[in-house]
Amino acid sequence: MRDILHRLVFVWTTIASVGLFGDGLAEACMCQPATCGNLTRAASVIEATVESIEAVPGSPAMPANAASASSLGVGSKIVRLRDVKAWRGEAPTMLVTGAGGGDCGYEFFRAGTRYLIETNRLPGGGYAVSMCSLVREIQHAQPLLEYLKALNDGVKEVRVIGTVARITGWPPYEDAFRPVKGAEITLSGPRQFKRVTDEAGGFDARGLPPGAYSVSARVDGAPLRADRQWSTFVIEESPACVQLNIQVPATGRVAVAVLGDDGAPMPGAFVYLESADHVDRDGRRPGWGLTLPEGQAVVPDIPPGRYMIAINPGVGPSPGSPYLEASSPVFVIEDGKTATPPPLRPRRATKIAVSGVVRDGSGAPLAGVVVDQWIQLMNGRRSSDWPHPKTDAEGRFEMQLWKDQPYVVTVGPERDPWGRIEFVADGRPIAVTARPR
């Protein structure tokens, strides 16, 4: 579970997608969390205020100082900047990024907010920023600005910049942590350095000699469990910058139970722990899946927040999980406490035969027409169910559907159907009137 939680917190900075801006950038985009070490390698590092964020419709004609049209994918965004100061490299007034979510775009820019931004040069010209880039609101970037000034002044030193923060809830990433003041940090290596975090949860150390270091932390007088992400580092040469983001783990718990038709825990049940307050652009709630070998378990290390337990959310029943969508009421997880939502009692779905007929407006049967069936999901989306039959010479067809599941059936071309009907699969025949175009 700790590994799952780690992925939850860092998903926005550790994973990038395939083809962020078309084929010109990368075949695959994977990266380590952005740190102050990025500053020495960036094409440019700028301080700027976001003027506007604009979606790219279709295949745009791009300004000369942005990217070429071939470098931009549909759904990309243009970020226009003002009051740009170049700390390193050029000072672009326009950046390209993805739309966010799975395409690796940086989705947390806000118009009117000033940022420190690491940018990357695009093959087609212009500059880009992604979830792999170092981006900080300027009020949280003072240690980075001091390091940049030292680099520009020719100071060759090793610096450690760090933060200690407590996980406070679900992303977006910038809002998921609360700084911890007064945490005690010890860096042990060729020399030992001790620091105490400030009001912003930050600390830094300068003048470290090269070598291997271990890191320990105490919060509220108690030692913090070491994590491989921050507990050791190696300095090979100067100048260098090491960034340590130390997280105080969440201590909330949730008692999950799934009951079968007999009222007993259902062994091997697979459920999702979902955020109750965040929905992505596909209508899905972010979360992660949990297998309950005994049908019930107390799950630890959950960030505080509002949650739901769900079965088959956003997908509906499948041969491997033949249950209708189900979710618990919203419940609250607090640090150090165990939430106990009511047990889930999912309804097992079974396949039944549903027959139908397709006729035109005059009542004549339509032969050879493709029939598509779409499961109606609780999030308002639809999931295509297979196979898709064709009508026979008398306009008739038959489908195997999940009993009691809401469906939409369309006939004709998928993108421009000739007719549709909504119904709940209960075994009764259906009739669709189609108007071929």
Secondary structure, 3 states (H helix, E strand, C coil): CHHHHHHHHHHHHHECCCCCCCCCCCCCCECCCCCHHHHHCCCEEEEEEEEEEEECCCCCCCCCCCCCHHHCCCCCEEEEEEEEEEEECCCCCEEEECCCHHHCECCCCCCCCEEEEEEEECCCCCEECECCCCEEEHHHCHHHHHHHHHHHCCCCCEEEEEEEEEECCCCCHHHCEEECCCCEEEEECCCEEEEECCCCCEEEEECCCCEEEEEEEEECCEECCCCCCCCEEEECCCCEEEEEEEEECCCEEEEEEEECCCCCECCCEEEEEEECCCCCCCCCCCEEEEEECCCEEEEEEECCEEEEEEECCCCCCECCECECCEECCCEEECCCCEECCCCECCCECCEEEEEEEEECCCCCECCCCEEEEEEECCCCCEEEECCCCECCCCCEEEEEEECCCEEEEEECCCCCCCEEEEEECCCCCEEEECCCC
